[in-house]
Amino acid sequence: MGLRSEHENLKDHIKTLRIVIFFLMMMVAALWVTTQVLTKTQSVSIPPDIRSGAVVQLNSPHPANVFAFTNYIFTKLNDWQKDGAKDFGKNAYDLQAFISKQFMAKLVTDIKLKRVRGELDGRTRQVNLLSGYDEAHVDIINDSSWVVWLDMELVEHVQGMEIKRIKIRYPIKVTQTQVEQDKNPWGLLLDGYKQVPFEIKDVQ
């Protein structure tokens, strides 16, 4: 009788240990999942003026940061320092992580068309922002889409001779999407033009 009682106690003890081990494994799994989530990069967008305080959300860029991103990428895209026939395509390729597939396809078509028309060979280009950020320069479409209005002066030269100097307003669509953080820390993409860019006389 004593041996049977001891045997039953041992079985109960083993059963209890199994239950404890099961719950410990569940806790370890839950901690691992939590750790994986917490170690993912989170971005915080700080507005330019926080003197009156500000409410910020994770992974929600402020319009001022969307404007700054758009100006930076668009300026680099149109920086043809030596020869547009080489620089335009190279710039588009180097910036592909910041450009949507749809817009990239249109850029490739534009590059081919300009090359056929002889609008790239030996040509340099530079665009300069004419006015800084203002709330009116960014239309918020939804939580992940914007239209940024860039007022820029476009200057082109061929063999050192200025052939174009014009002020243009570019209405550029911008989207937020899931991308590789190491390639695109902004998580934003240029997505083409809302409408055809147009010449302006006065900057507002």
PyMOL CGO cylinders between C-alpha atoms (Angstrom):
from pymol import cmd
from pymol.cgo import CYLINDER

trace = [
    CYLINDER, 0.00, 0.00, 0.00, 2.81, 2.33, 0.89, 0.3, 1, 1, 1, 1, 1, 1,
    CYLINDER, 2.81, 2.33, 0.89, 4.61, 1.64, -2.40, 0.3, 1, 1, 1, 1, 1, 1,
    CYLINDER, 4.61, 1.64, -2.40, 1.42, 2.32, -4.40, 0.3, 1, 1, 1, 1, 1, 1,
    CYLINDER, 1.42, 2.32, -4.40, 0.81, 5.58, -2.58, 0.3, 1, 1, 1, 1, 1, 1,
    CYLINDER, 0.81, 5.58, -2.58, 4.39, 6.64, -3.21, 0.3, 1, 1, 1, 1, 1, 1,
    CYLINDER, 4.39, 6.64, -3.21, 4.06, 5.69, -6.87, 0.3, 1, 1, 1, 1, 1, 1,
    CYLINDER, 4.06, 5.69, -6.87, 0.88, 7.74, -7.27, 0.3, 1, 1, 1, 1, 1, 1,
    CYLINDER, 0.88, 7.74, -7.27, 2.51, 10.73, -5.58, 0.3, 1, 1, 1, 1, 1, 1,
    CYLINDER, 2.51, 10.73, -5.58, 5.44, 10.49, -8.00, 0.3, 1, 1, 1, 1, 1, 1,
    CYLINDER, 5.44, 10.49, -8.00, 3.07, 10.40, -10.98, 0.3, 1, 1, 1, 1, 1, 1,
    CYLINDER, 3.07, 10.40, -10.98, 1.20, 13.46, -9.66, 0.3, 1, 1, 1, 1, 1, 1,
    CYLINDER, 1.20, 13.46, -9.66, 4.48, 15.28, -9.13, 0.3, 1, 1, 1, 1, 1, 1,
    CYLINDER, 4.48, 15.28, -9.13, 5.62, 14.51, -12.68, 0.3, 1, 1, 1, 1, 1, 1,
    CYLINDER, 5.62, 14.51, -12.68, 2.27, 15.71, -14.02, 0.3, 1, 1, 1, 1, 1, 1,
    CYLINDER, 2.27, 15.71, -14.02, 2.61, 18.94, -12.06, 0.3, 1, 1, 1, 1, 1, 1,
    CYLINDER, 2.61, 18.94, -12.06, 6.12, 19.48, -13.40, 0.3, 1, 1, 1, 1, 1, 1,
    CYLINDER, 6.12, 19.48, -13.40, 4.89, 18.96, -16.95, 0.3, 1, 1, 1, 1, 1, 1,
    CYLINDER, 4.89, 18.96, -16.95, 2.21, 21.61, -16.45, 0.3, 1, 1, 1, 1, 1, 1,
    CYLINDER, 2.21, 21.61, -16.45, 4.75, 24.03, -15.00, 0.3, 1, 1, 1, 1, 1, 1,
    CYLINDER, 4.75, 24.03, -15.00, 7.16, 23.39, -17.88, 0.3, 1, 1, 1, 1, 1, 1,
    CYLINDER, 7.16, 23.39, -17.88, 4.35, 23.95, -20.40, 0.3, 1, 1, 1, 1, 1, 1,
    CYLINDER, 4.35, 23.95, -20.40, 3.46, 27.32, -18.90, 0.3, 1, 1, 1, 1, 1, 1,
    CYLINDER, 3.46, 27.32, -18.90, 7.12, 28.31, -18.72, 0.3, 1, 1, 1, 1, 1, 1,
    CYLINDER, 7.12, 28.31, -18.72, 7.51, 27.51, -22.43, 0.3, 1, 1, 1, 1, 1, 1,
    CYLINDER, 7.51, 27.51, -22.43, 4.43, 29.60, -23.21, 0.3, 1, 1, 1, 1, 1, 1,
    CYLINDER, 4.43, 29.60, -23.21, 5.89, 32.53, -21.26, 0.3, 1, 1, 1, 1, 1, 1,
    CYLINDER, 5.89, 32.53, -21.26, 9.22, 32.23, -23.08, 0.3, 1, 1, 1, 1, 1, 1,
    CYLINDER, 9.22, 32.23, -23.08, 7.43, 32.20, -26.44, 0.3, 1, 1, 1, 1, 1, 1,
    CYLINDER, 7.43, 32.20, -26.44, 5.37, 35.26, -25.49, 0.3, 1, 1, 1, 1, 1, 1,
    CYLINDER, 5.37, 35.26, -25.49, 8.49, 37.12, -24.34, 0.3, 1, 1, 1, 1, 1, 1,
    CYLINDER, 8.49, 37.12, -24.34, 10.26, 36.25, -27.59, 0.3, 1, 1, 1, 1, 1, 1,
    CYLINDER, 10.26, 36.25, -27.59, 7.39, 37.57, -29.70, 0.3, 1, 1, 1, 1, 1, 1,
    CYLINDER, 7.39, 37.57, -29.70, 7.24, 40.77, -27.61, 0.3, 1, 1, 1, 1, 1, 1,
    CYLINDER, 7.24, 40.77, -27.61, 10.98, 41.25, -27.99, 0.3, 1, 1, 1, 1, 1, 1,
    CYLINDER, 10.98, 41.25, -27.99, 10.75, 40.87, -31.76, 0.3, 1, 1, 1, 1, 1, 1,
    CYLINDER, 10.75, 40.87, -31.76, 8.02, 43.50, -31.96, 0.3, 1, 1, 1, 1, 1, 1,
    CYLINDER, 8.02, 43.50, -31.96, 9.80, 45.97, -29.69, 0.3, 1, 1, 1, 1, 1, 1,
    CYLINDER, 9.80, 45.97, -29.69, 13.12, 45.67, -31.51, 0.3, 1, 1, 1, 1, 1, 1,
    CYLINDER, 13.12, 45.67, -31.51, 11.58, 46.76, -34.82, 0.3, 1, 1, 1, 1, 1, 1,
    CYLINDER, 11.58, 46.76, -34.82, 12.53, 50.31, -35.78, 0.3, 1, 1, 1, 1, 1, 1,
    CYLINDER, 12.53, 50.31, -35.78, 9.88, 52.87, -34.93, 0.3, 1, 1, 1, 1, 1, 1,
    CYLINDER, 9.88, 52.87, -34.93, 9.95, 56.39, -36.33, 0.3, 1, 1, 1, 1, 1, 1,
    CYLINDER, 9.95, 56.39, -36.33, 8.79, 59.55, -34.61, 0.3, 1, 1, 1, 1, 1, 1,
    CYLINDER, 8.79, 59.55, -34.61, 8.18, 62.65, -36.70, 0.3, 1, 1, 1, 1, 1, 1,
    CYLINDER, 8.18, 62.65, -36.70, 8.79, 65.89, -34.80, 0.3, 1, 1, 1, 1, 1, 1,
    CYLINDER, 8.79, 65.89, -34.80, 7.10, 69.05, -36.18, 0.3, 1, 1, 1, 1, 1, 1,
    CYLINDER, 7.10, 69.05, -36.18, 9.41, 72.02, -36.80, 0.3, 1, 1, 1, 1, 1, 1,
    CYLINDER, 9.41, 72.02, -36.80, 7.77, 74.25, -34.19, 0.3, 1, 1, 1, 1, 1, 1,
    CYLINDER, 7.77, 74.25, -34.19, 7.06, 72.67, -30.81, 0.3, 1, 1, 1, 1, 1, 1,
    CYLINDER, 7.06, 72.67, -30.81, 6.99, 75.83, -28.71, 0.3, 1, 1, 1, 1, 1, 1,
    CYLINDER, 6.99, 75.83, -28.71, 3.30, 75.29, -28.03, 0.3, 1, 1, 1, 1, 1, 1,
    CYLINDER, 3.30, 75.29, -28.03, 3.70, 71.56, -27.59, 0.3, 1, 1, 1, 1, 1, 1,
    CYLINDER, 3.70, 71.56, -27.59, 2.89, 68.80, -30.03, 0.3, 1, 1, 1, 1, 1, 1,
    CYLINDER, 2.89, 68.80, -30.03, 1.16, 65.45, -30.19, 0.3, 1, 1, 1, 1, 1, 1,
    CYLINDER, 1.16, 65.45, -30.19, 3.15, 62.88, -32.17, 0.3, 1, 1, 1, 1, 1, 1,
    CYLINDER, 3.15, 62.88, -32.17, 2.34, 59.35, -33.25, 0.3, 1, 1, 1, 1, 1, 1,
    CYLINDER, 2.34, 59.35, -33.25, 4.65, 56.50, -34.11, 0.3, 1, 1, 1, 1, 1, 1,
    CYLINDER, 4.65, 56.50, -34.11, 5.28, 56.05, -37.84, 0.3, 1, 1, 1, 1, 1, 1,
    CYLINDER, 5.28, 56.05, -37.84, 3.10, 59.04, -38.72, 0.3, 1, 1, 1, 1, 1, 1,
    CYLINDER, 3.10, 59.04, -38.72, 5.19, 61.71, -40.50, 0.3, 1, 1, 1, 1, 1, 1,
    CYLINDER, 5.19, 61.71, -40.50, 4.42, 65.37, -39.96, 0.3, 1, 1, 1, 1, 1, 1,
    CYLINDER, 4.42, 65.37, -39.96, 3.60, 67.32, -43.17, 0.3, 1, 1, 1, 1, 1, 1,
    CYLINDER, 3.60, 67.32, -43.17, 6.78, 69.37, -42.68, 0.3, 1, 1, 1, 1, 1, 1,
    CYLINDER, 6.78, 69.37, -42.68, 8.84, 66.18, -42.79, 0.3, 1, 1, 1, 1, 1, 1,
    CYLINDER, 8.84, 66.18, -42.79, 6.96, 64.98, -45.87, 0.3, 1, 1, 1, 1, 1, 1,
    CYLINDER, 6.96, 64.98, -45.87, 7.77, 68.33, -47.52, 0.3, 1, 1, 1, 1, 1, 1,
    CYLINDER, 7.77, 68.33, -47.52, 11.44, 68.06, -46.56, 0.3, 1, 1, 1, 1, 1, 1,
    CYLINDER, 11.44, 68.06, -46.56, 11.67, 64.49, -47.90, 0.3, 1, 1, 1, 1, 1, 1,
    CYLINDER, 11.67, 64.49, -47.90, 10.02, 65.45, -51.19, 0.3, 1, 1, 1, 1, 1, 1,
    CYLINDER, 10.02, 65.45, -51.19, 12.27, 68.47, -51.71, 0.3, 1, 1, 1, 1, 1, 1,
    CYLINDER, 12.27, 68.47, -51.71, 15.42, 66.48, -50.92, 0.3, 1, 1, 1, 1, 1, 1,
    CYLINDER, 15.42, 66.48, -50.92, 14.70, 63.51, -53.21, 0.3, 1, 1, 1, 1, 1, 1,
    CYLINDER, 14.70, 63.51, -53.21, 13.27, 65.60, -56.07, 0.3, 1, 1, 1, 1, 1, 1,
    CYLINDER, 13.27, 65.60, -56.07, 16.26, 67.98, -55.97, 0.3, 1, 1, 1, 1, 1, 1,
    CYLINDER, 16.26, 67.98, -55.97, 18.72, 65.06, -56.13, 0.3, 1, 1, 1, 1, 1, 1,
    CYLINDER, 18.72, 65.06, -56.13, 16.77, 63.49, -58.99, 0.3, 1, 1, 1, 1, 1, 1,
    CYLINDER, 16.77, 63.49, -58.99, 17.11, 66.68, -61.04, 0.3, 1, 1, 1, 1, 1, 1,
    CYLINDER, 17.11, 66.68, -61.04, 20.75, 67.36, -60.22, 0.3, 1, 1, 1, 1, 1, 1,
    CYLINDER, 20.75, 67.36, -60.22, 22.52, 66.81, -63.54, 0.3, 1, 1, 1, 1, 1, 1,
    CYLINDER, 22.52, 66.81, -63.54, 26.02, 68.02, -62.78, 0.3, 1, 1, 1, 1, 1, 1,
    CYLINDER, 26.02, 68.02, -62.78, 27.82, 66.91, -65.96, 0.3, 1, 1, 1, 1, 1, 1,
    CYLINDER, 27.82, 66.91, -65.96, 25.61, 65.33, -68.58, 0.3, 1, 1, 1, 1, 1, 1,
    CYLINDER, 25.61, 65.33, -68.58, 21.87, 64.74, -68.42, 0.3, 1, 1, 1, 1, 1, 1,
    CYLINDER, 21.87, 64.74, -68.42, 22.21, 61.76, -70.77, 0.3, 1, 1, 1, 1, 1, 1,
    CYLINDER, 22.21, 61.76, -70.77, 24.05, 59.94, -67.98, 0.3, 1, 1, 1, 1, 1, 1,
    CYLINDER, 24.05, 59.94, -67.98, 23.05, 61.80, -64.80, 0.3, 1, 1, 1, 1, 1, 1,
    CYLINDER, 23.05, 61.80, -64.80, 19.26, 61.57, -65.16, 0.3, 1, 1, 1, 1, 1, 1,
    CYLINDER, 19.26, 61.57, -65.16, 19.20, 57.80, -65.49, 0.3, 1, 1, 1, 1, 1, 1,
    CYLINDER, 19.20, 57.80, -65.49, 21.87, 57.30, -62.82, 0.3, 1, 1, 1, 1, 1, 1,
    CYLINDER, 21.87, 57.30, -62.82, 20.02, 59.54, -60.37, 0.3, 1, 1, 1, 1, 1, 1,
    CYLINDER, 20.02, 59.54, -60.37, 16.76, 57.68, -60.93, 0.3, 1, 1, 1, 1, 1, 1,
    CYLINDER, 16.76, 57.68, -60.93, 18.52, 54.34, -60.39, 0.3, 1, 1, 1, 1, 1, 1,
    CYLINDER, 18.52, 54.34, -60.39, 20.31, 55.53, -57.23, 0.3, 1, 1, 1, 1, 1, 1,
    CYLINDER, 20.31, 55.53, -57.23, 17.04, 56.89, -55.78, 0.3, 1, 1, 1, 1, 1, 1,
    CYLINDER, 17.04, 56.89, -55.78, 14.81, 53.95, -56.69, 0.3, 1, 1, 1, 1, 1, 1,
    CYLINDER, 14.81, 53.95, -56.69, 14.28, 53.09, -53.01, 0.3, 1, 1, 1, 1, 1, 1,
    CYLINDER, 14.28, 53.09, -53.01, 12.47, 56.43, -52.66, 0.3, 1, 1, 1, 1, 1, 1,
    CYLINDER, 12.47, 56.43, -52.66, 10.38, 56.27, -55.84, 0.3, 1, 1, 1, 1, 1, 1,
    CYLINDER, 10.38, 56.27, -55.84, 7.27, 54.15, -56.44, 0.3, 1, 1, 1, 1, 1, 1,
    CYLINDER, 7.27, 54.15, -56.44, 7.33, 51.58, -59.23, 0.3, 1, 1, 1, 1, 1, 1,
    CYLINDER, 7.33, 51.58, -59.23, 4.66, 53.50, -61.15, 0.3, 1, 1, 1, 1, 1, 1,
    CYLINDER, 4.66, 53.50, -61.15, 6.59, 56.76, -61.02, 0.3, 1, 1, 1, 1, 1, 1,
    CYLINDER, 6.59, 56.76, -61.02, 9.85, 55.00, -61.88, 0.3, 1, 1, 1, 1, 1, 1,
    CYLINDER, 9.85, 55.00, -61.88, 8.24, 53.54, -65.01, 0.3, 1, 1, 1, 1, 1, 1,
    CYLINDER, 8.24, 53.54, -65.01, 7.16, 57.04, -66.07, 0.3, 1, 1, 1, 1, 1, 1,
    CYLINDER, 7.16, 57.04, -66.07, 10.65, 58.41, -65.40, 0.3, 1, 1, 1, 1, 1, 1,
    CYLINDER, 10.65, 58.41, -65.40, 12.22, 55.69, -67.55, 0.3, 1, 1, 1, 1, 1, 1,
    CYLINDER, 12.22, 55.69, -67.55, 9.82, 56.58, -70.37, 0.3, 1, 1, 1, 1, 1, 1,
    CYLINDER, 9.82, 56.58, -70.37, 10.62, 60.27, -69.93, 0.3, 1, 1, 1, 1, 1, 1,
    CYLINDER, 10.62, 60.27, -69.93, 14.36, 59.59, -70.04, 0.3, 1, 1, 1, 1, 1, 1,
    CYLINDER, 14.36, 59.59, -70.04, 14.00, 57.62, -73.29, 0.3, 1, 1, 1, 1, 1, 1,
    CYLINDER, 14.00, 57.62, -73.29, 11.84, 60.32, -74.86, 0.3, 1, 1, 1, 1, 1, 1,
    CYLINDER, 11.84, 60.32, -74.86, 14.22, 63.13, -73.88, 0.3, 1, 1, 1, 1, 1, 1,
    CYLINDER, 14.22, 63.13, -73.88, 17.16, 61.12, -75.21, 0.3, 1, 1, 1, 1, 1, 1,
    CYLINDER, 17.16, 61.12, -75.21, 15.46, 60.68, -78.59, 0.3, 1, 1, 1, 1, 1, 1,
    CYLINDER, 15.46, 60.68, -78.59, 14.67, 64.40, -78.72, 0.3, 1, 1, 1, 1, 1, 1,
    CYLINDER, 14.67, 64.40, -78.72, 18.25, 65.30, -77.87, 0.3, 1, 1, 1, 1, 1, 1,
    CYLINDER, 18.25, 65.30, -77.87, 17.21, 67.02, -74.63, 0.3, 1, 1, 1, 1, 1, 1,
    CYLINDER, 17.21, 67.02, -74.63, 19.83, 65.33, -72.44, 0.3, 1, 1, 1, 1, 1, 1,
    CYLINDER, 19.83, 65.33, -72.44, 23.18, 65.22, -74.23, 0.3, 1, 1, 1, 1, 1, 1,
    CYLINDER, 23.18, 65.22, -74.23, 25.66, 67.65, -72.69, 0.3, 1, 1, 1, 1, 1, 1,
    CYLINDER, 25.66, 67.65, -72.69, 22.92, 69.29, -70.64, 0.3, 1, 1, 1, 1, 1, 1,
    CYLINDER, 22.92, 69.29, -70.64, 23.20, 70.16, -66.97, 0.3, 1, 1, 1, 1, 1, 1,
    CYLINDER, 23.20, 70.16, -66.97, 20.24, 70.89, -64.72, 0.3, 1, 1, 1, 1, 1, 1,
    CYLINDER, 20.24, 70.89, -64.72, 19.70, 72.28, -61.26, 0.3, 1, 1, 1, 1, 1, 1,
    CYLINDER, 19.70, 72.28, -61.26, 16.49, 72.97, -59.35, 0.3, 1, 1, 1, 1, 1, 1,
    CYLINDER, 16.49, 72.97, -59.35, 16.35, 75.33, -56.39, 0.3, 1, 1, 1, 1, 1, 1,
    CYLINDER, 16.35, 75.33, -56.39, 13.52, 75.62, -53.89, 0.3, 1, 1, 1, 1, 1, 1,
    CYLINDER, 13.52, 75.62, -53.89, 11.97, 79.10, -53.99, 0.3, 1, 1, 1, 1, 1, 1,
    CYLINDER, 11.97, 79.10, -53.99, 9.97, 78.97, -50.76, 0.3, 1, 1, 1, 1, 1, 1,
    CYLINDER, 9.97, 78.97, -50.76, 10.24, 76.87, -47.61, 0.3, 1, 1, 1, 1, 1, 1,
    CYLINDER, 10.24, 76.87, -47.61, 7.64, 74.80, -45.82, 0.3, 1, 1, 1, 1, 1, 1,
    CYLINDER, 7.64, 74.80, -45.82, 4.18, 76.17, -45.24, 0.3, 1, 1, 1, 1, 1, 1,
    CYLINDER, 4.18, 76.17, -45.24, 1.03, 74.26, -44.33, 0.3, 1, 1, 1, 1, 1, 1,
    CYLINDER, 1.03, 74.26, -44.33, -0.48, 75.32, -47.67, 0.3, 1, 1, 1, 1, 1, 1,
    CYLINDER, -0.48, 75.32, -47.67, 2.32, 73.48, -49.48, 0.3, 1, 1, 1, 1, 1, 1,
    CYLINDER, 2.32, 73.48, -49.48, 1.16, 70.03, -48.32, 0.3, 1, 1, 1, 1, 1, 1,
    CYLINDER, 1.16, 70.03, -48.32, -2.29, 68.61, -49.03, 0.3, 1, 1, 1, 1, 1, 1,
    CYLINDER, -2.29, 68.61, -49.03, -3.15, 65.74, -46.69, 0.3, 1, 1, 1, 1, 1, 1,
    CYLINDER, -3.15, 65.74, -46.69, -5.10, 63.13, -48.67, 0.3, 1, 1, 1, 1, 1, 1,
    CYLINDER, -5.10, 63.13, -48.67, -5.23, 60.54, -45.89, 0.3, 1, 1, 1, 1, 1, 1,
    CYLINDER, -5.23, 60.54, -45.89, -2.96, 59.11, -43.17, 0.3, 1, 1, 1, 1, 1, 1,
    CYLINDER, -2.96, 59.11, -43.17, -0.51, 57.75, -45.74, 0.3, 1, 1, 1, 1, 1, 1,
    CYLINDER, -0.51, 57.75, -45.74, -0.90, 59.99, -48.81, 0.3, 1, 1, 1, 1, 1, 1,
    CYLINDER, -0.90, 59.99, -48.81, -0.02, 63.62, -49.51, 0.3, 1, 1, 1, 1, 1, 1,
    CYLINDER, -0.02, 63.62, -49.51, 0.41, 66.06, -52.35, 0.3, 1, 1, 1, 1, 1, 1,
    CYLINDER, 0.41, 66.06, -52.35, 3.44, 68.32, -51.92, 0.3, 1, 1, 1, 1, 1, 1,
    CYLINDER, 3.44, 68.32, -51.92, 3.60, 71.56, -53.90, 0.3, 1, 1, 1, 1, 1, 1,
    CYLINDER, 3.60, 71.56, -53.90, 7.20, 72.51, -54.65, 0.3, 1, 1, 1, 1, 1, 1,
    CYLINDER, 7.20, 72.51, -54.65, 7.89, 75.95, -56.12, 0.3, 1, 1, 1, 1, 1, 1,
    CYLINDER, 7.89, 75.95, -56.12, 11.27, 75.66, -57.79, 0.3, 1, 1, 1, 1, 1, 1,
    CYLINDER, 11.27, 75.66, -57.79, 13.53, 77.49, -60.18, 0.3, 1, 1, 1, 1, 1, 1,
    CYLINDER, 13.53, 77.49, -60.18, 14.84, 75.20, -62.91, 0.3, 1, 1, 1, 1, 1, 1,
    CYLINDER, 14.84, 75.20, -62.91, 18.10, 76.17, -64.59, 0.3, 1, 1, 1, 1, 1, 1,
    CYLINDER, 18.10, 76.17, -64.59, 19.69, 74.32, -67.51, 0.3, 1, 1, 1, 1, 1, 1,
    CYLINDER, 19.69, 74.32, -67.51, 22.97, 74.81, -69.36, 0.3, 1, 1, 1, 1, 1, 1,
    CYLINDER, 22.97, 74.81, -69.36, 24.51, 73.30, -72.50, 0.3, 1, 1, 1, 1, 1, 1,
    CYLINDER, 24.51, 73.30, -72.50, 28.28, 73.69, -72.90, 0.3, 1, 1, 1, 1, 1, 1,
    CYLINDER, 28.28, 73.69, -72.90, 28.28, 76.36, -70.21, 0.3, 1, 1, 1, 1, 1, 1,
    CYLINDER, 28.28, 76.36, -70.21, 25.58, 78.42, -71.91, 0.3, 1, 1, 1, 1, 1, 1,
    CYLINDER, 25.58, 78.42, -71.91, 22.34, 78.99, -70.04, 0.3, 1, 1, 1, 1, 1, 1,
    CYLINDER, 22.34, 78.99, -70.04, 19.42, 77.82, -72.17, 0.3, 1, 1, 1, 1, 1, 1,
    CYLINDER, 19.42, 77.82, -72.17, 16.60, 77.77, -69.64, 0.3, 1, 1, 1, 1, 1, 1,
    CYLINDER, 16.60, 77.77, -69.64, 15.68, 79.51, -66.40, 0.3, 1, 1, 1, 1, 1, 1,
    CYLINDER, 15.68, 79.51, -66.40, 12.07, 79.08, -65.36, 0.3, 1, 1, 1, 1, 1, 1,
    CYLINDER, 12.07, 79.08, -65.36, 9.97, 78.95, -62.20, 0.3, 1, 1, 1, 1, 1, 1,
    CYLINDER, 9.97, 78.95, -62.20, 7.81, 75.84, -61.99, 0.3, 1, 1, 1, 1, 1, 1,
    CYLINDER, 7.81, 75.84, -61.99, 5.27, 74.53, -59.50, 0.3, 1, 1, 1, 1, 1, 1,
    CYLINDER, 5.27, 74.53, -59.50, 5.51, 70.75, -59.09, 0.3, 1, 1, 1, 1, 1, 1,
    CYLINDER, 5.51, 70.75, -59.09, 2.50, 68.98, -57.47, 0.3, 1, 1, 1, 1, 1, 1,
    CYLINDER, 2.50, 68.98, -57.47, 4.12, 65.75, -56.30, 0.3, 1, 1, 1, 1, 1, 1,
    CYLINDER, 4.12, 65.75, -56.30, 2.23, 62.80, -54.84, 0.3, 1, 1, 1, 1, 1, 1,
    CYLINDER, 2.23, 62.80, -54.84, 3.84, 61.11, -51.85, 0.3, 1, 1, 1, 1, 1, 1,
    CYLINDER, 3.84, 61.11, -51.85, 2.85, 57.84, -50.21, 0.3, 1, 1, 1, 1, 1, 1,
    CYLINDER, 2.85, 57.84, -50.21, 3.88, 56.03, -47.05, 0.3, 1, 1, 1, 1, 1, 1,
    CYLINDER, 3.88, 56.03, -47.05, 4.47, 52.31, -47.35, 0.3, 1, 1, 1, 1, 1, 1,
    CYLINDER, 4.47, 52.31, -47.35, 6.26, 49.37, -45.78, 0.3, 1, 1, 1, 1, 1, 1,
    CYLINDER, 6.26, 49.37, -45.78, 9.84, 49.38, -47.04, 0.3, 1, 1, 1, 1, 1, 1,
    CYLINDER, 9.84, 49.38, -47.04, 13.23, 48.22, -45.83, 0.3, 1, 1, 1, 1, 1, 1,
    CYLINDER, 13.23, 48.22, -45.83, 14.30, 50.67, -43.16, 0.3, 1, 1, 1, 1, 1, 1,
    CYLINDER, 14.30, 50.67, -43.16, 17.98, 50.37, -44.02, 0.3, 1, 1, 1, 1, 1, 1,
    CYLINDER, 17.98, 50.37, -44.02, 17.27, 51.45, -47.62, 0.3, 1, 1, 1, 1, 1, 1,
    CYLINDER, 17.27, 51.45, -47.62, 14.57, 54.05, -46.93, 0.3, 1, 1, 1, 1, 1, 1,
    CYLINDER, 14.57, 54.05, -46.93, 14.44, 55.28, -43.32, 0.3, 1, 1, 1, 1, 1, 1,
    CYLINDER, 14.44, 55.28, -43.32, 11.62, 57.73, -44.16, 0.3, 1, 1, 1, 1, 1, 1,
    CYLINDER, 11.62, 57.73, -44.16, 9.24, 55.02, -45.34, 0.3, 1, 1, 1, 1, 1, 1,
    CYLINDER, 9.24, 55.02, -45.34, 8.02, 57.48, -47.99, 0.3, 1, 1, 1, 1, 1, 1,
    CYLINDER, 8.02, 57.48, -47.99, 7.91, 57.29, -51.79, 0.3, 1, 1, 1, 1, 1, 1,
    CYLINDER, 7.91, 57.29, -51.79, 7.55, 59.86, -54.54, 0.3, 1, 1, 1, 1, 1, 1,
    CYLINDER, 7.55, 59.86, -54.54, 4.54, 58.64, -56.52, 0.3, 1, 1, 1, 1, 1, 1,
    CYLINDER, 4.54, 58.64, -56.52, 4.36, 60.94, -59.54, 0.3, 1, 1, 1, 1, 1, 1,
    CYLINDER, 4.36, 60.94, -59.54, 2.56, 64.20, -60.27, 0.3, 1, 1, 1, 1, 1, 1,
    CYLINDER, 2.56, 64.20, -60.27, -1.01, 65.00, -59.30, 0.3, 1, 1, 1, 1, 1, 1,
    CYLINDER, -1.01, 65.00, -59.30, -1.16, 67.12, -62.45, 0.3, 1, 1, 1, 1, 1, 1,
    CYLINDER, -1.16, 67.12, -62.45, 1.24, 68.43, -65.04, 0.3, 1, 1, 1, 1, 1, 1,
    CYLINDER, 1.24, 68.43, -65.04, 3.81, 70.83, -63.47, 0.3, 1, 1, 1, 1, 1, 1,
    CYLINDER, 3.81, 70.83, -63.47, 3.24, 74.40, -64.61, 0.3, 1, 1, 1, 1, 1, 1,
    CYLINDER, 3.24, 74.40, -64.61, 5.11, 77.67, -64.90, 0.3, 1, 1, 1, 1, 1, 1,
    CYLINDER, 5.11, 77.67, -64.90, 4.57, 80.32, -62.25, 0.3, 1, 1, 1, 1, 1, 1,
    CYLINDER, 4.57, 80.32, -62.25, 5.38, 84.01, -62.24, 0.3, 1, 1, 1, 1, 1, 1,
    CYLINDER, 5.38, 84.01, -62.24, 5.03, 84.89, -58.58, 0.3, 1, 1, 1, 1, 1, 1,
    CYLINDER, 5.03, 84.89, -58.58, 5.84, 82.66, -55.62, 0.3, 1, 1, 1, 1, 1, 1,
    CYLINDER, 5.84, 82.66, -55.62, 3.19, 82.60, -52.92, 0.3, 1, 1, 1, 1, 1, 1,
]
cmd.load_cgo(trace, "trace")
